[in-house]
Amino acid sequence: MTGRFIVLEGGDGSGKSTLAKHLATRLRARGIEVIETFEPGGTTLGSEIRGLLLDGSAVAPTTETLLMAADRAQHISEIVRPAIDRGAWVVSDRHVPSSLVYQGVVRGLGVEEVERISTWATGGLRPDLVVVIDVTDEVAEQRRSAGEDRMEREGAEFHARVRAAYRELAAARGWCVLDGDASVEMVATGLFALVEPLMES
Ligand code: TYD
């Protein structure tokens, strides 16, 4: 079987990190080698970049975009590409769609422009599946925990714009959208149903 690249997306507090673990467990139970990873920060260099992006104070939107792209370039070349090439499945908590939503739409830099930079950073590697975990603002608010980072401290209006941008881009780009308000078990089962067809192809 060839490798697969699955990306989980959603606003802050959508629960996708927990779902990524559930998905990896279910895939491993089928005998598949799974690499669980994330952006920004999935590599040693990337974790330094993540610190610059999320701990500090002001970061200009263009700087933010370029740092996300730099993190992504390292992530693809060090983790994702080698794993897929040896037939493993990669489950990534965030990837290019996050940049299109956060920097392209919400920060207002333009989806096409941000996509161009991201595509250059990835060398054109595309996910086999993108799933957006969509939760209502109230549920996301409850799940956003203590220890909030620079993005999570943004106000309710910012998070509502993130959610709207995910829904809009998902419709235009064929990303799957999963209702994430239900129990973790139920959402994890829905997610696995979306992933299962990739085992057959
Ligand atoms: P992360 O800590 O993974 O958020 P969460 O724990 O909610 O999943 O991601 C950090 C923040 O970085 C998150 O608010 C989204 C943002 N981000 C972007 O703005 N652009 C990007 O390209 C990526 C990958 C993340």
Residues whose N, C-alpha, C, O or C-beta is under 5 A from the ligand:
A	BS01	TYD	G11 D12 G13 E39 P40 M68 R94 H95 S98 S99 Y102 M151 E152
